[in-house]
Amino acid sequence: MNSFVKVLQLSLGLAGSITLLIVLPAILFGVITQWQVIFLSLGYLCFFLSTVWRVIRHGDLSSKREDQQVQRTSGRLASLVLLVGLLSVHWLAVYDFSRLESLEASTGNIFLVILSVLLLISSIAVSQAAIATLGKFFDRLTIKPDHQLVDAGIYSAVRHPIYLSYILLFTAFCIMLQSPASLGLLAVVCAIWFGNRIMIEEEMLIDQFGDEYKIYQQKTKKLLPFIY
C-alpha cells in the first residue's frame, strides 16, 4: 500500500508539472485545442512515465534532501534557475505559438514539424534506454552502498544520456511551437542547470570510483556521441 501511495503521489506530481508547463498556458493563451499542444502534452506524459515505471520496479527514489546538488549552494542556485527558467521557456513558447498569424497554417513548415517529432521520439527512446540500463541506480544525485559504475549500453557512448533526453524533449517543444526566443532561453537554462549537475555528479563518481571513472571519461562523451 505504501508503494502504491508513492507511485500515486509521483504520478500526480508529474501530471501537475505537465499541467503547469503546457496545459495552463495553453488554456490562458487560447491554444489548448491545437494538435501541437495535445501532441506535446502526450509526448511529455510518455516521457515522464518512465520515472513512474522505475519506482514500480525498483522502489522509491532517494529523498530530495539526499541529492548532492540540493546540498550545495551552487546547486540550489542552479535549481532556482531551472524552476524559473523552465516555466519561462514553456510559457514563452506557448505565447509565441498563440501569436502566429495563422495557427491553421502553422504546420506549413513541414521540416520543423518533422524535426520536432523526431526529437521528441528520440528523447523518449534515449530516456527509456538509459533508465533500463541503470535500473535501480537511476536516482537522484546520491551514492548507494552497493553503487556500481554503469558503462554498458547507451552509457558506452555518453556519460549522461538522461540529461540529453531532457534537452531533446525541451528542444522539441520549442521547435514544434516555433519559438526561437524560448529556444535561446532554453540553451541558457540547460547550460546552467546541467552544467552544474554534471560537474557535481562527476566529482562524486571520481571520489567513488577513482581512476576507473577517469578512464571511462576518456572513452566517452558527456552528452552527444562523438561530439561533446
Buried (B, 14 or more C-beta within 10 A) or exposed (E): EEEEEBBEEBBEEBBEEBBBBBBBBBBEBEBBEBEBBBBBBEBBEBBBBBBBEBBEEBEBBEEEEBBBBBEBEEBEEBBEBBEEBBEBBBBBBBBBBBEBEEBEEBEEEEEBBEBBBEBBBBBBEBBBBBBBBBEBBBBBBBBEEEBEEBBEEBBBBBBBBBBBBBBBBBBBBBBBBBBEBBBEBBBEBBEBBBEBBBBBBBEBBBEBBEEEBEEBBEEBBBBEEEEE
